[in-house]
Structures are given as structure tokens and as C-alpha cells.
């Protein structure tokens, strides 16, 4: 049995199949963990989600910002944008199954046996590992609740609050948690999230007082063990992250670069080239 973490697919289904062929994926014994953003902007969202549904027995995926956006669209909170290429999902016969799958995607996947943690954007460095799990669990509970989920989806498109406060609860905590788990890249040492510098080089960011989230705090340190933290979301990193227990595996397939899988057992990366979607946006 092998375990692979796969970076942001963004509906690049053909590349996903090519990558699975490269690693010789066997759905009778192997396990796939996706970093989120399964859909959004890529060419084959329905094929991608049908794959997830057909392989529920061996697939996990964490919640990404594009996945949350899809839930907001389904709930008529925002309108679908043509650039996101989601209409085929909205018109599909198995829409309810797709929504159920996405709604059940955790914000933080933890495998204690493998000392593995997977999230979309990362772990907020000023939270303990155990508290991050608490926030992730609360967010998942909110999304599964008919009324609270609507409150969250209607109010999640916000950069406020920009900094965690231990007294946070309710909507403020939910909104900050969503931003930390699905949008975070750079922070100030004070813990303030920066939302403007989406493609800036981390080394250049430091001249502005900004730091990659993984350079602040004791990332992945649980009560009794060190977890390896795998994340996506930040395609501009191109997989480069100089921390021993942190792996960046979003390598920008939908932007024309490549799709990457990380073999947990081998501590090795596998990639396939994108078919070229840089024109998408």
C-alpha cells in the first residue's frame, strides 16, 4: 500500500490520469490525498469530480478556496464566473453527490500513523497543532449544518479579521479559519495575514516585513510527534519550500506548468507536464 499527496488539480483531469499512470496507482491498495482546489478554471471539472466519486474508497481531499467558492455558487450566494468553468457541474445529473463530496472535505487531514498533515494553504503558525485541528473540525461541522453553513458562505468573502484573537468565536473565528486554511501565503511577524502578495517571491517579501507562513512558528509540531505538513495553493512557489517537515506541491498545472504527486513512503516527488492552460487566467 502506497500513499500519495497530489497538488491542486483544478480540473486538469488528463494530467491527473497521466500522473496516476506514472506512479502506477492501484485503487485496490493505494491511497490518494489531494490538497484541495479539485475544480476551478481547468478544462474537465465533471470528469475530475466523477473520478473522486468513483474512488471514494481510496481518496481524501482537503478543502480549497475554489471548492468553497463552488459551494457558495450552489447555495446562490455568488454567481458562477465563466472563467471558473463550473457550469457543467451545476448542470450535471449527479450534482447532489458532487456537493456532498465537497462539503465533506476536511480543512485539515491528519494521519497519525504516517505522521502526516495535509491542508490546502497551510497551518496558521501562531496556532498549536491541536488548536488548528479544533478550528478545522468546527469549520467542517459548520459546513454540514444547513443554517450555519449559509451564514459562513455568505460572509466568507472578506479579508477581515486579518489577525487571530484568542477571544474569537462564531463568525469571526470561522472567517479567519477559512482564510488561514484556504487563502494564506504570507504573514507579518505579528500574525497579520497578507492577501495582496499572491505571487511574490518569499525572499523578496521579507524586504516588506512579510514571511511565508511556514517560516514562522513550530509548524506541524504535535503534542508527542512532529507531523510532516503537505500543502498546495501557492503555485508561485513552484514546489520550493526550504523546511524539512513542510512540502509545497502545487506546481501550477492549470497555469501551464505541471501536476505533482508526493510519495509519502518514498519521500519523493513525481510530476507530469501540463497540457497548457496558462491562457485560462
Backbone bond lengths (Angstrom), bond angles and torsions (degrees), N, CA, C in turn:
res aa  C-N    CA-C-N  psi(-1)  N-CA   C-N-CA  omega(-1)  CA-C   N-CA-C  phi
1 X - - - 1.458 - - 1.514 110.36 -
2 X 1.335 116.78 129.20 1.459 122.14 -179.76 1.525 109.76 -119.26
3 X 1.327 115.89 148.06 1.463 121.30 178.15 1.517 109.41 -118.02
4 X 1.325 115.46 128.48 1.471 121.43 179.41 1.518 109.87 -125.56
5 X 1.315 116.50 136.53 1.458 122.54 170.05 1.524 107.41 -101.04
6 X 1.325 116.78 134.61 1.467 121.14 -176.20 1.520 109.47 -122.06
7 X 1.329 115.31 133.39 1.456 121.76 -177.63 1.518 112.90 -70.60
8 X 1.329 115.71 -178.78 1.466 122.95 -173.20 1.530 111.74 -55.69
9 X 1.319 115.94 117.04 1.469 121.30 -176.62 1.526 111.67 -81.35
10 X 1.328 117.08 -39.85 1.469 121.78 -179.99 1.535 112.02 50.46
11 X 1.327 116.04 42.10 1.471 121.86 176.60 1.523 114.12 64.71
12 X 1.325 117.28 20.74 1.473 121.14 174.84 1.529 107.74 -86.18
13 X 1.311 114.62 71.75 1.464 121.66 -171.53 1.527 112.42 -64.34
14 X 1.322 117.99 -42.49 1.463 119.94 -177.78 1.525 111.44 -61.01
15 X 1.321 115.81 -41.12 1.467 119.84 178.61 1.524 110.76 -68.15
16 X 1.339 116.48 -35.14 1.461 119.56 176.84 1.521 110.47 -60.78
17 X 1.316 116.98 -46.90 1.473 120.23 179.29 1.522 110.86 -63.68
18 X 1.319 117.11 -40.27 1.466 120.61 177.95 1.532 110.78 -62.49
19 X 1.326 116.06 -39.64 1.465 120.50 179.27 1.527 110.78 -67.39
20 X 1.316 116.70 -41.08 1.467 120.25 178.96 1.527 110.95 -66.03
21 X 1.317 116.66 -34.46 1.466 119.96 175.29 1.529 110.76 -67.22
22 X 1.329 115.82 -38.10 1.467 120.52 179.90 1.526 111.19 -62.95
23 X 1.321 117.16 -41.74 1.466 119.69 -178.25 1.529 112.17 -88.46
24 X 1.337 115.30 2.11 1.461 121.22 179.52 1.535 111.03 56.82
25 X 1.312 114.35 49.85 1.466 121.67 -179.00 1.521 110.93 -61.20
26 X 1.322 115.53 131.94 1.462 123.29 178.42 1.522 107.88 -121.39
27 X 1.334 116.86 108.77 1.461 119.21 -174.06 1.526 113.74 -73.73
28 X 1.326 117.06 -0.51 1.464 119.33 175.68 1.531 111.87 -89.81
29 X 1.336 116.60 -12.37 1.476 117.54 -178.32 1.527 114.80 -145.26
30 X 1.339 118.37 -15.76 1.462 120.82 -178.07 1.523 111.59 -93.92
31 X 1.321 115.67 161.77 1.461 122.48 -176.38 1.529 109.04 -128.45
32 X 1.339 116.89 131.01 1.459 122.54 178.59 1.530 109.56 -113.01
33 X 1.335 115.92 136.04 1.459 121.56 176.14 1.530 107.05 -127.38
34 X 1.328 116.57 117.08 1.462 121.87 -177.00 1.531 110.32 -96.87
35 X 1.332 115.79 145.47 1.465 120.55 -177.71 1.527 113.49 -83.94
36 X 1.308 117.92 9.56 1.463 120.38 178.66 1.509 112.97 95.09
37 X 1.354 115.64 -179.27 1.464 121.54 -170.02 1.527 109.37 53.69
38 X 1.315 114.71 54.61 1.459 120.75 177.19 1.524 110.28 -65.83
39 X 1.328 115.85 -30.81 1.459 121.78 -175.86 1.529 109.09 -130.67
40 X 1.327 114.71 174.65 1.460 120.27 178.95 1.512 111.37 109.32
41 X 1.343 116.29 108.99 1.467 124.97 173.66 1.526 115.01 81.44
42 X 1.309 118.81 -25.17 1.456 120.65 -178.82 1.518 113.19 -79.87
43 X 1.341 117.02 170.86 1.467 122.02 -168.68 1.521 116.96 -80.02
44 X 1.349 118.84 -23.59 1.462 119.28 -171.51 1.530 111.86 -132.58
45 X 1.327 116.71 68.74 1.470 119.22 -178.91 1.527 113.85 -67.41
46 X 1.330 117.42 -37.99 1.459 119.32 -177.92 1.525 111.09 -68.08
47 X 1.319 116.52 -44.34 1.470 119.90 177.60 1.532 110.41 -60.93
48 X 1.326 115.83 -39.97 1.466 120.21 -179.83 1.511 111.01 -63.00
49 X 1.337 117.00 -47.35 1.457 119.62 -178.19 1.526 112.26 -71.88
50 X 1.323 117.57 -32.44 1.463 119.34 174.97 1.530 110.45 -64.14
51 X 1.324 116.45 -36.78 1.473 119.84 175.67 1.527 109.93 -60.48
52 X 1.333 116.73 -45.89 1.465 120.35 -179.27 1.530 110.56 -60.73
53 X 1.323 116.51 -43.32 1.466 120.38 -179.38 1.526 111.42 -65.75
54 X 1.315 116.26 -39.51 1.463 120.31 -178.86 1.527 112.41 -71.69
55 X 1.341 116.52 -19.76 1.468 119.88 -176.56 1.533 111.66 -118.08
56 X 1.321 116.64 29.09 1.467 119.87 -179.26 1.525 112.41 -57.02
57 X 1.326 115.97 -26.94 1.462 119.77 -177.97 1.524 113.02 -69.19
58 X 1.330 117.18 -18.05 1.472 119.21 -175.77 1.530 112.57 -135.64
59 X 1.318 116.75 16.86 1.472 121.43 -176.66 1.522 110.88 -126.49
60 X 1.334 114.72 137.01 1.462 122.40 166.39 1.529 107.26 -127.84
61 X 1.315 116.28 152.56 1.465 120.21 178.04 1.513 108.71 -148.12
62 X 1.320 116.74 137.75 1.459 119.83 177.88 1.526 110.24 -91.28
63 X 1.321 115.53 158.87 1.461 121.81 -175.51 1.527 111.58 -73.76
64 X 1.343 115.73 128.22 1.454 121.16 175.64 1.510 111.15 -111.26
65 X 1.313 117.25 167.66 1.462 120.63 -178.91 1.527 112.23 -64.57
66 X 1.323 118.59 -34.22 1.463 120.48 177.74 1.526 111.38 -71.99
67 X 1.317 116.63 -32.16 1.464 120.17 176.42 1.529 110.41 -67.80
68 X 1.335 116.25 -41.70 1.464 120.66 176.09 1.527 111.10 -63.26
69 X 1.319 115.83 -39.43 1.458 120.02 179.03 1.528 110.53 -61.17
70 X 1.324 116.61 -38.63 1.462 120.67 177.61 1.524 110.53 -62.40
71 X 1.333 117.43 -41.58 1.465 120.26 177.88 1.521 110.73 -63.28
72 X 1.331 116.78 -37.66 1.465 120.33 178.10 1.533 110.97 -65.32
73 X 1.322 116.20 -38.07 1.469 120.71 178.31 1.526 110.37 -65.74
74 X 1.322 116.61 -45.88 1.463 121.20 179.59 1.526 111.15 -59.14
75 X 1.337 116.03 -34.18 1.458 121.32 -179.24 1.529 113.01 -90.63
76 X 1.344 116.27 13.69 1.468 122.45 176.37 1.529 113.76 59.15
77 X 1.331 116.06 28.92 1.460 120.75 176.17 1.525 110.02 -81.33
78 X 1.323 116.44 -40.21 1.466 122.74 174.98 1.524 108.05 -134.47
79 X 1.313 115.69 164.54 1.460 120.34 178.05 1.524 110.08 -94.35
80 X 1.310 114.97 147.82 1.465 120.14 178.18 1.521 110.45 -67.57
81 X 1.328 116.12 137.66 1.457 121.35 175.88 1.530 109.13 -96.76
82 X 1.298 115.91 141.39 1.462 120.12 -178.78 1.524 111.35 -57.01
83 X 1.332 116.72 -36.56 1.461 121.24 -176.71 1.531 112.02 -63.01
84 X 1.337 117.02 -25.65 1.465 119.96 -178.23 1.529 113.18 -81.81
85 X 1.334 117.89 -13.73 1.461 122.62 173.78 1.535 112.47 54.40
86 X 1.324 116.19 54.69 1.457 121.39 -176.77 1.524 113.86 -112.20
87 X 1.328 117.60 -6.03 1.460 120.08 -173.35 1.525 112.46 -60.67
88 X 1.314 116.74 -36.02 1.465 119.50 -179.30 1.527 111.01 -63.46
89 X 1.336 117.28 -30.78 1.463 120.49 175.44 1.521 110.52 -72.44
90 X 1.327 115.98 -41.81 1.464 120.63 -178.99 1.525 111.50 -64.46
91 X 1.324 116.60 -27.07 1.467 121.49 -179.62 1.524 112.94 -94.68
92 X 1.317 117.85 -2.82 1.458 120.42 -172.49 1.528 112.02 -74.87
93 X 1.316 115.92 151.07 1.456 122.15 -179.61 1.527 111.94 -66.72
94 X 1.321 116.66 -28.03 1.464 120.00 -178.35 1.527 112.13 -103.82
95 X 1.326 116.76 32.40 1.463 121.35 179.67 1.523 111.30 -55.31
96 X 1.313 117.86 -42.80 1.465 120.68 -177.77 1.523 111.83 -61.85
97 X 1.325 116.28 -39.10 1.466 120.14 177.50 1.522 110.95 -65.60
98 X 1.329 115.87 -41.04 1.464 120.89 -179.98 1.528 110.26 -63.99
99 X 1.329 116.18 -45.77 1.463 120.72 179.14 1.523 110.61 -61.20
100 X 1.324 116.60 -43.04 1.467 120.42 179.82 1.523 110.74 -61.86
101 X 1.326 117.30 -42.21 1.461 120.98 179.87 1.527 110.05 -61.70
102 X 1.334 116.23 -48.79 1.467 120.05 -177.17 1.523 110.74 -66.34
103 X 1.321 117.16 -41.13 1.455 120.62 -178.74 1.523 111.46 -62.26
104 X 1.320 116.91 -26.69 1.466 121.23 -179.43 1.520 113.60 -92.58
105 X 1.324 118.08 3.11 1.458 120.48 176.38 1.526 109.57 -72.34
106 X 1.331 119.33 125.75 1.469 120.89 -177.88 1.530 111.75 -74.42
107 X 1.304 116.02 158.21 1.454 120.90 175.11 1.537 111.05 -81.13
108 X 1.319 115.02 -17.78 1.464 120.83 -178.38 1.519 108.38 -149.75
109 X 1.319 116.33 116.22 1.456 121.42 178.43 1.529 108.33 -100.19
110 X 1.323 116.56 127.81 1.461 121.05 -179.13 1.522 109.79 -126.66
111 X 1.327 116.11 129.64 1.462 122.61 174.30 1.528 106.88 -120.36
112 X 1.341 116.15 102.46 1.466 120.36 -175.99 1.525 111.92 -65.01
113 X 1.325 116.21 -36.42 1.460 119.95 -178.40 1.520 111.56 -61.82
114 X 1.337 116.37 -38.81 1.460 121.39 -179.64 1.529 112.54 -93.63
115 X 1.332 117.13 -0.03 1.473 121.96 -175.16 1.525 109.57 51.86
116 X 1.325 115.29 49.11 1.460 121.97 -172.25 1.523 111.00 -123.49
117 X 1.324 115.44 137.35 1.464 121.69 174.56 1.527 107.74 -132.67
118 X 1.321 116.83 131.63 1.464 121.85 179.36 1.524 108.80 -125.85
119 X 1.322 116.68 130.29 1.452 121.91 172.57 1.526 107.86 -137.80
120 X 1.330 115.81 170.85 1.466 118.27 179.31 1.525 111.62 -74.66
121 X 1.337 116.97 -58.99 1.465 119.91 -175.06 1.521 113.12 -100.43
122 X 1.319 118.22 -23.10 1.456 120.36 -179.71 1.512 112.49 138.04
123 X 1.334 115.98 -163.70 1.458 123.18 179.09 1.524 109.00 -119.27
124 X 1.326 116.68 127.68 1.453 120.48 178.23 1.528 108.66 -59.93
125 X 1.336 118.34 120.64 1.468 121.43 -168.20 1.522 115.30 -70.00
126 X 1.337 117.78 -11.39 1.458 119.82 179.78 1.525 112.06 -101.80
127 X 1.320 116.37 12.85 1.463 122.41 170.45 1.518 108.91 -105.32
128 X 1.314 116.64 147.54 1.455 119.20 168.93 1.523 108.69 -72.24
129 X 1.310 116.48 161.47 1.458 120.69 179.11 1.532 110.42 -60.64
130 X 1.314 116.13 -41.96 1.465 119.85 -178.80 1.529 111.42 -67.57
131 X 1.337 117.34 -36.86 1.457 118.89 179.29 1.526 110.79 -70.43
132 X 1.324 117.01 -36.73 1.468 120.16 176.22 1.519 109.92 -57.90
133 X 1.333 117.17 -40.91 1.467 120.77 177.79 1.526 110.93 -64.34
134 X 1.322 117.07 -37.79 1.462 120.47 178.14 1.523 111.54 -62.98
135 X 1.334 115.96 -45.34 1.465 119.84 -179.68 1.523 110.29 -64.99
136 X 1.327 116.32 -43.66 1.467 120.52 179.17 1.520 110.68 -60.14
137 X 1.326 116.88 -42.25 1.462 121.59 179.59 1.529 110.84 -64.57
138 X 1.329 116.75 -41.05 1.459 119.88 179.26 1.526 111.18 -64.84
139 X 1.334 116.80 -41.35 1.462 120.29 178.67 1.525 111.18 -62.32
140 X 1.317 117.06 -41.38 1.466 120.49 177.99 1.524 110.86 -63.44
141 X 1.326 116.34 -40.19 1.460 121.01 178.40 1.528 111.06 -63.74
142 X 1.332 115.94 -39.37 1.462 120.92 178.79 1.524 110.74 -62.98
143 X 1.319 116.92 -44.79 1.463 120.66 -178.16 1.523 112.71 -64.68
144 X 1.303 117.03 -25.44 1.459 120.68 -179.48 1.528 112.59 -87.44
145 X 1.323 115.88 -6.69 1.455 121.18 179.96 1.528 109.57 -96.20
146 X 1.304 117.07 128.54 1.463 122.10 -173.51 1.525 112.86 -56.09
147 X 1.319 117.53 -43.92 1.458 121.15 -173.13 1.534 112.26 -87.98
148 X 1.331 116.65 -45.48 1.468 119.03 -179.08 1.521 111.44 -66.50
149 X 1.339 116.79 -33.27 1.465 119.27 -179.96 1.521 110.79 -63.12
150 X 1.311 116.47 -39.28 1.468 119.32 179.08 1.532 111.21 -65.97
151 X 1.326 116.46 -39.15 1.467 119.97 176.64 1.524 110.16 -60.50
152 X 1.324 116.45 -44.72 1.462 120.10 179.84 1.523 111.58 -65.04
153 X 1.323 117.10 -49.40 1.458 120.63 -177.01 1.529 111.92 -62.94
154 X 1.319 117.34 -33.86 1.461 120.82 179.38 1.520 112.53 -73.34
155 X 1.332 116.37 -22.26 1.466 119.50 -173.13 1.531 114.43 -117.83
156 X 1.324 117.93 6.23 1.465 118.74 -174.10 1.524 113.70 -82.38
157 X 1.343 118.24 -14.83 1.463 120.35 -179.37 1.528 109.57 -82.32
158 X 1.313 115.27 70.95 1.457 120.57 -175.83 1.526 110.28 -153.31
159 X 1.321 116.48 146.23 1.462 121.60 175.82 1.525 111.57 -92.83
160 X 1.307 117.09 4.59 1.456 122.04 -177.67 1.530 109.25 -113.15
161 X 1.338 117.79 135.53 1.466 128.71 0.76 1.528 112.20 -78.26
162 X 1.317 116.34 151.65 1.468 120.83 -177.68 1.518 112.18 -91.49
163 X 1.339 116.10 -11.56 1.463 120.22 -175.36 1.523 110.04 -141.07
164 X 1.307 116.32 142.71 1.458 121.05 -179.04 1.523 111.17 -73.57
165 X 1.324 115.42 141.01 1.453 123.79 174.60 1.531 106.95 -125.94
166 X 1.334 118.27 127.81 1.474 120.31 -178.77 1.526 113.88 -56.91
167 X 1.322 116.80 -19.68 1.469 120.03 179.79 1.527 113.22 -88.11
168 X 1.317 116.22 0.51 1.462 120.36 -179.76 1.524 111.59 -60.97
169 X 1.309 115.50 143.68 1.459 121.74 171.98 1.525 108.60 -157.82
170 X 1.311 116.08 169.43 1.459 120.16 177.49 1.512 113.17 59.65
171 X 1.321 116.09 -140.48 1.454 121.74 -173.07 1.521 113.45 -58.45
172 X 1.321 118.09 -39.87 1.465 120.05 179.61 1.522 111.54 -61.23
173 X 1.324 116.94 -42.35 1.458 120.95 178.42 1.522 110.31 -68.23
174 X 1.330 117.42 -42.35 1.464 120.58 179.81 1.525 110.51 -60.52
175 X 1.331 115.46 -46.02 1.464 119.38 -176.40 1.523 110.92 -66.81
176 X 1.326 116.53 -42.76 1.463 118.66 177.95 1.526 110.56 -65.32
177 X 1.335 116.46 -40.36 1.457 120.08 178.99 1.516 112.30 -61.88
178 X 1.326 117.19 -43.10 1.469 121.06 176.74 1.522 110.21 -59.25
179 X 1.326 117.03 -45.51 1.459 120.36 -179.42 1.523 111.88 -64.41
180 X 1.333 116.98 -40.20 1.459 120.62 179.89 1.522 111.95 -66.79
181 X 1.322 116.38 -43.36 1.461 119.71 -176.10 1.531 113.80 -80.37
182 X 1.338 118.03 -24.43 1.468 118.54 -172.38 1.525 115.25 -123.22
183 X 1.340 119.25 -11.49 1.466 119.97 -175.96 1.530 113.99 -126.68
184 X 1.298 118.34 -16.99 1.460 123.53 -171.34 1.531 113.23 -62.32
185 X 1.316 115.32 138.54 1.462 122.36 170.08 1.530 109.84 -136.62
186 X 1.328 115.64 -66.49 1.458 121.91 -176.22 1.522 111.58 -112.42
187 X 1.337 115.12 148.75 1.460 122.11 178.26 1.527 109.78 -137.54
188 X 1.328 114.38 159.40 1.455 120.64 166.13 1.528 107.58 -86.48
189 X 1.313 116.70 159.72 1.462 120.48 -179.23 1.527 112.14 -58.69
190 X 1.321 116.12 -24.23 1.464 120.88 179.73 1.522 112.38 -71.49
191 X 1.340 117.14 -14.74 1.463 121.69 -177.74 1.506 113.71 102.44
192 X 1.330 117.43 1.73 1.466 121.60 178.30 1.523 110.00 -73.95
193 X 1.332 116.47 129.68 1.460 121.84 178.11 1.528 110.64 -78.18
194 X 1.316 116.20 139.75 1.465 121.99 174.89 1.521 108.16 -107.25
195 X 1.337 117.05 128.82 1.463 121.20 -177.83 1.528 113.02 -110.11
196 X 1.327 117.20 -2.54 1.458 120.05 -173.24 1.524 112.70 -89.78
197 X 1.323 116.97 -35.32 1.474 120.82 -170.27 1.522 110.96 -91.64
198 X 1.318 116.84 71.91 1.464 120.50 -173.75 1.523 113.67 -76.02
199 X 1.312 118.01 -26.08 1.466 119.58 -175.61 1.516 113.15 -123.88
200 X 1.325 117.28 8.68 1.447 120.59 -177.78 1.527 111.28 -68.85
201 X 1.329 116.38 142.73 1.450 121.15 175.41 1.526 109.22 -66.40
202 X 1.347 118.16 131.30 1.463 120.12 -178.03 1.525 113.69 -54.01
203 X 1.330 117.34 -35.82 1.467 119.90 179.64 1.526 110.53 -67.49
204 X 1.332 116.79 -39.88 1.463 120.45 178.08 1.521 110.52 -68.19
205 X 1.323 117.30 -32.99 1.459 121.20 -177.54 1.520 111.59 -62.33
206 X 1.321 116.97 -31.95 1.458 120.00 -176.06 1.521 112.52 -64.23
207 X 1.322 117.36 -24.05 1.469 120.20 176.45 1.523 110.59 -68.68
208 X 1.320 116.99 -18.35 1.462 122.24 177.28 1.526 111.84 -100.56
209 X 1.331 115.66 7.72 1.457 119.83 -179.72 1.505 113.57 82.02
210 X 1.324 117.31 13.85 1.458 121.99 -179.99 1.525 110.69 -103.65
211 X 1.334 115.37 150.09 1.461 120.90 -179.53 1.522 109.90 -138.22
212 X 1.342 117.62 144.81 1.460 118.97 172.14 1.525 109.24 -58.85
213 X 1.321 116.51 143.07 1.464 120.02 -177.22 1.520 112.67 -53.70
214 X 1.353 116.26 -33.22 1.462 119.48 -174.83 1.530 112.98 -77.88
215 X 1.330 117.70 -6.20 1.464 120.84 176.40 1.525 112.56 -95.05
216 X 1.322 116.62 1.92 1.466 121.39 179.72 1.522 109.04 -121.47
217 X 1.311 116.99 124.00 1.461 119.38 177.01 1.519 112.55 91.37
218 X 1.321 114.52 173.30 1.468 122.66 -178.45 1.524 108.25 -95.63
219 X 1.321 115.71 77.84 1.465 121.75 -171.38 1.528 111.90 -64.33
220 X 1.329 114.74 129.80 1.462 120.50 173.62 1.511 115.26 80.04
221 X 1.332 117.71 7.64 1.459 119.70 -177.70 1.520 110.28 -85.48
222 X 1.318 115.85 105.65 1.450 121.33 177.33 1.524 110.73 -83.08
223 X 1.320 116.14 -176.25 1.464 120.65 -177.13 1.520 112.01 -63.05
224 X 1.320 116.39 -41.84 1.467 119.79 -175.12 1.524 114.52 -123.47
225 X 1.335 116.90 0.21 1.462 118.37 -178.40 1.519 110.96 -155.91
226 X 1.318 114.94 163.26 1.456 121.89 175.51 1.521 108.70 -96.63
227 X 1.333 116.80 124.05 1.455 121.82 177.47 1.524 110.23 -95.10
228 X 1.311 116.00 142.07 1.462 120.80 171.64 1.525 107.43 -83.20
229 X 1.325 116.78 125.72 1.462 122.11 -175.66 1.527 109.42 -102.85
230 X 1.319 116.32 121.66 1.456 123.42 179.64 1.525 108.48 -110.32
231 X 1.327 117.37 131.80 1.459 119.19 -178.84 1.521 111.17 -142.68
232 X 1.337 115.28 163.45 1.460 122.43 177.75 1.511 110.05 -120.89
233 X 1.312 117.54 -133.08 1.471 125.06 170.10 1.522 115.65 71.53
234 X 1.326 118.74 -38.73 1.455 122.57 -168.89 1.531 110.01 -104.44
235 X 1.329 115.93 75.66 1.465 120.61 -175.87 1.525 112.37 -62.25
236 X 1.341 117.00 -29.95 1.470 120.53 -177.93 1.521 112.48 -64.57
237 X 1.331 117.48 -19.18 1.467 119.84 175.74 1.518 111.72 -69.71
238 X 1.339 115.95 -23.38 1.460 121.76 -178.10 1.535 111.72 55.10
239 X 1.325 115.38 35.04 1.455 119.67 177.10 1.512 114.99 81.31
240 X 1.329 117.46 2.91 1.460 120.57 -176.69 1.526 110.53 -93.68
241 X 1.307 116.04 117.17 1.464 122.36 178.83 1.529 106.87 -151.39
242 X 1.307 116.43 112.94 1.457 120.83 -172.33 1.527 112.79 -91.50
243 X 1.312 115.19 57.81 1.465 120.65 175.18 1.522 108.19 -130.19
244 X 1.341 118.46 133.89 1.471 120.26 -174.45 1.517 115.12 -63.41
245 X 1.346 118.45 -28.81 1.454 120.38 -176.80 1.525 112.42 -113.28
246 X 1.327 116.93 21.76 1.457 121.22 179.67 1.519 108.97 -133.10
247 X 1.341 116.95 131.09 1.462 122.30 179.78 1.522 110.29 -124.80
248 X 1.325 116.45 127.42 1.465 122.53 174.43 1.517 108.26 -99.23
249 X 1.344 117.61 121.83 1.473 118.08 -175.16 1.522 113.86 -127.20
250 X 1.342 118.09 13.40 1.476 118.89 169.07 1.517 106.65 -86.03
251 X 1.324 116.06 110.11 1.464 120.23 -178.20 1.532 111.70 -115.60
252 X 1.331 115.42 30.00 1.458 121.25 165.49 1.507 117.51 66.42
253 X 1.319 117.32 42.56 1.464 119.31 -179.53 1.530 111.64 -58.75
254 X 1.333 116.98 -45.86 1.463 120.16 -177.21 1.529 111.89 -68.46
255 X 1.329 116.41 -16.64 1.465 120.70 178.27 1.531 111.67 -95.09
256 X 1.339 116.57 3.87 1.462 119.61 175.38 1.509 115.60 103.24
257 X 1.342 117.71 8.95 1.462 119.63 -177.85 1.533 111.35 -98.28
258 X 1.335 118.33 -94.71 1.463 119.67 -176.97 1.530 110.24 -157.34
259 X 1.328 115.29 163.92 1.456 122.62 175.34 1.521 107.22 -110.14
260 X 1.338 115.95 134.15 1.464 120.26 -170.75 1.525 112.07 -123.95
261 X 1.330 115.11 141.51 1.460 122.89 172.12 1.518 108.54 -119.60
262 X 1.314 115.46 141.41 1.463 121.60 175.76 1.520 108.79 -109.99
263 X 1.324 116.26 120.80 1.455 121.18 177.04 1.526 108.35 -83.53
264 X 1.326 115.56 111.82 1.462 120.48 -178.64 1.513 110.53 -64.08
265 X 1.322 116.98 -39.49 1.459 121.69 -175.62 1.526 112.18 -71.32
266 X 1.329 116.23 -35.96 1.467 120.30 -177.70 1.530 113.08 -95.86
267 X 1.326 117.06 -11.78 1.465 121.87 -172.43 1.530 109.10 53.59
268 X 1.333 114.32 52.70 1.464 120.62 -172.68 1.524 109.99 -140.96
269 X 1.342 116.34 146.09 1.454 122.15 178.79 1.525 111.45 -102.03
270 X 1.339 115.56 142.20 1.461 122.55 174.23 1.530 107.39 -126.73
271 X 1.323 117.29 140.06 1.467 120.21 -179.16 1.512 111.49 -140.48
272 X 1.333 115.73 152.45 1.463 122.53 170.32 1.525 107.41 -126.94
273 X 1.315 116.19 149.14 1.449 120.97 -178.77 1.526 111.39 -73.33
274 X 1.323 115.05 147.47 1.451 121.33 175.06 1.520 109.41 -71.95
275 X 1.326 115.29 152.18 1.450 119.75 173.79 1.521 111.54 -76.58
276 X 1.346 115.62 -8.95 1.448 119.99 175.05 1.497 113.79 100.92
277 X 1.341 115.85 90.71 1.463 120.57 179.68 1.523 111.40 -123.10
278 X 1.317 117.26 20.67 1.464 120.65 -175.66 1.511 111.72 -60.29
279 X 1.337 116.89 -19.88 1.456 120.26 179.71 1.522 112.73 -76.99
280 X 1.309 116.82 -8.18 1.464 119.99 -175.74 1.525 111.24 -67.44
281 X 1.304 118.60 -35.82 1.458 119.06 179.59 1.513 112.05 146.26
